[in-house]
Amino acid sequence: MTSQRYRATVVKRPKGLVVVPVPFDPDETWGAKAEHHVRGTINGMDVRAAIESIGDGEFGVRIGPAWREPCGIGPGDVVDVVLEPEGPQRGDLSADIAHALEANPLAGEFFDSLATFYRTGYLRWIDATKRSPERRAERIAETVSLLEQGVKQRPR
């Protein structure tokens, strides 16, 4: 997935929210998802966030005071931004997992919306069975079933 580089002016939104606008539609750039978790930098400072709709077909990354204050960034400031999707994406998955998620669009959509922590958890659990193809297939099926039910993390 390609990173996006741009300059933006930090804006203050209603209810005191401070947002760095995103000048592109993340669904068009990175593929349709319920939520786009991203990583990158704002003025050279590392950031992890989710791109949110800020109304009227516009998107942005909300930045809180705990992150902003040490960086000295506030409304009206022009910032350099680099963003890219965070964590494993569909194109990064092994063929068997990708096929299973494609075969169940509801599970695939839910997987895509999960934060990296949860996606990685499922993938590590499946990958722990590389020497046992039967068990791997069972875990993939169980993962798809859990994702279809909207379960973020498999029960232990």
C-alpha positions as CSV (number, residue, x, y, z in Angstrom):
1,M,0.0,0.0,0.0
2,T,1.3,3.4,-0.9
3,S,1.8,6.1,1.6
4,Q,0.2,9.5,1.0
5,R,2.2,12.7,1.5
6,Y,0.6,16.1,1.7
7,R,0.4,19.5,3.5
8,A,-2.6,20.5,5.5
9,T,-3.8,23.2,7.8
10,V,-4.9,21.9,11.3
11,V,-8.5,22.8,12.0
12,K,-10.6,23.1,15.1
13,R,-14.0,21.4,14.8
14,P,-17.1,21.7,17.0
15,K,-16.8,20.3,20.6
16,G,-13.1,21.3,20.7
17,L,-11.9,18.6,18.3
18,V,-8.7,19.3,16.5
19,V,-8.3,17.6,13.2
20,V,-5.7,17.2,10.4
21,P,-7.7,17.1,7.2
22,V,-7.1,14.2,4.8
23,P,-7.4,15.5,1.2
24,F,-8.3,12.2,-0.4
25,D,-10.9,9.5,0.0
26,P,-9.2,6.6,1.8
27,D,-11.7,4.1,0.3
28,E,-10.6,5.2,-3.2
29,T,-6.9,5.2,-2.3
30,W,-6.6,2.1,-0.2
31,G,-9.8,0.2,-0.9
32,A,-13.2,0.3,0.8
33,K,-13.2,-0.4,4.6
34,A,-15.4,0.4,7.5
35,E,-12.5,2.1,9.2
36,H,-9.0,3.0,8.0
37,H,-6.3,2.6,10.7
38,V,-3.2,4.5,9.7
39,R,0.3,5.2,10.8
40,G,2.7,7.9,9.7
41,T,4.0,11.3,10.7
42,I,2.7,14.8,11.2
43,N,5.5,17.3,11.0
44,G,7.9,14.4,11.6
45,M,6.3,13.2,14.7
46,D,5.0,9.6,14.7
47,V,1.2,9.2,14.8
48,R,-1.2,6.2,14.8
49,A,-4.9,7.0,14.2
50,A,-8.0,6.2,12.4
51,I,-9.2,8.3,9.5
52,E,-12.7,9.7,10.3
53,S,-15.4,11.3,8.3
54,I,-15.6,14.9,9.4
55,G,-18.7,15.7,7.3
56,D,-19.6,16.8,3.8
57,G,-17.6,14.0,2.3
58,E,-14.4,15.2,4.0
59,F,-12.0,13.1,6.1
60,G,-9.5,13.8,8.8
61,V,-7.3,12.5,11.6
62,R,-8.2,13.6,15.1
63,I,-5.3,14.6,17.2
64,G,-5.7,15.0,20.9
65,P,-4.0,17.4,23.3
66,A,-1.7,14.7,24.8
67,W,-0.1,14.3,21.4
68,R,-0.4,17.9,20.2
69,E,1.0,19.8,23.1
70,P,4.5,18.3,23.2
71,C,4.7,18.8,19.4
72,G,3.5,22.4,19.6
73,I,0.9,21.8,16.9
74,G,-2.5,23.6,17.0
75,P,-5.3,24.9,14.9
76,G,-4.2,27.0,12.0
77,D,-0.7,25.4,11.8
78,V,0.3,24.1,8.4
79,V,1.8,20.6,8.8
80,D,3.5,18.0,6.6
81,V,1.7,14.7,6.7
82,V,2.6,11.1,5.6
83,L,0.0,8.4,6.2
84,E,-0.2,4.8,5.2
85,P,-2.4,1.9,6.2
86,E,-1.3,0.2,9.4
87,G,-0.8,-3.5,10.0
88,P,-1.5,-6.4,7.8
89,Q,-3.7,-5.7,4.8
90,R,-5.5,-8.1,2.5
91,G,-2.7,-8.0,0.0
92,D,-0.3,-9.2,2.7
93,L,-2.2,-12.3,3.7
94,S,-1.4,-15.8,2.7
95,A,-3.6,-17.2,-0.1
96,D,-5.6,-19.5,2.1
97,I,-6.6,-16.8,4.5
98,A,-7.3,-14.2,1.8
99,H,-9.5,-16.7,0.0
100,A,-11.5,-17.6,3.2
101,L,-12.1,-13.8,3.8
102,E,-13.1,-13.3,0.2
103,A,-15.6,-16.2,0.4
104,N,-17.2,-14.5,3.4
105,P,-17.6,-10.8,2.8
106,L,-19.0,-10.1,6.2
107,A,-16.0,-11.6,7.9
108,G,-13.6,-10.0,5.5
109,E,-15.2,-6.5,6.1
110,F,-15.0,-7.0,9.8
111,F,-11.4,-8.1,9.6
112,D,-10.5,-5.1,7.5
113,S,-12.1,-2.8,10.2
114,L,-10.1,-4.2,13.1
115,A,-7.1,-2.4,14.6
116,T,-3.7,-4.0,13.9
117,F,-3.5,-5.6,17.3
118,Y,-6.6,-7.8,16.6
119,R,-5.8,-8.6,13.0
120,T,-2.2,-9.7,14.0
121,G,-3.6,-11.8,16.9
122,Y,-5.8,-13.8,14.6
123,L,-3.0,-14.2,12.0
124,R,-0.4,-15.3,14.6
125,W,-2.8,-17.9,15.9
126,I,-3.4,-19.3,12.4
127,D,0.4,-19.1,11.5
128,A,1.3,-21.2,14.6
129,T,0.0,-24.2,12.7
130,K,2.2,-24.1,9.7
131,R,3.4,-27.7,10.2
132,S,-0.2,-29.0,10.4
133,P,-2.3,-28.2,7.3
134,E,-5.4,-29.8,8.8
135,R,-5.2,-27.7,12.0
136,R,-4.5,-24.6,10.0
137,A,-7.6,-25.1,7.9
138,E,-9.6,-25.5,11.1
139,R,-8.2,-22.3,12.6
140,I,-9.0,-20.4,9.5
141,A,-12.6,-21.6,9.5
142,E,-12.9,-20.8,13.2
143,T,-11.4,-17.3,12.6
144,V,-13.9,-16.6,9.7
145,S,-16.8,-17.8,11.9
146,L,-15.7,-15.5,14.8
147,L,-15.2,-12.5,12.5
148,E,-18.6,-13.1,10.9
149,Q,-20.0,-12.8,14.4
150,G,-18.2,-9.6,15.0
151,V,-15.7,-11.0,17.6
152,K,-12.6,-8.8,17.8
153,Q,-10.4,-11.3,19.6
154,R,-10.7,-15.1,19.8
155,P,-11.7,-16.4,23.2
156,R,-8.8,-18.1,25.0
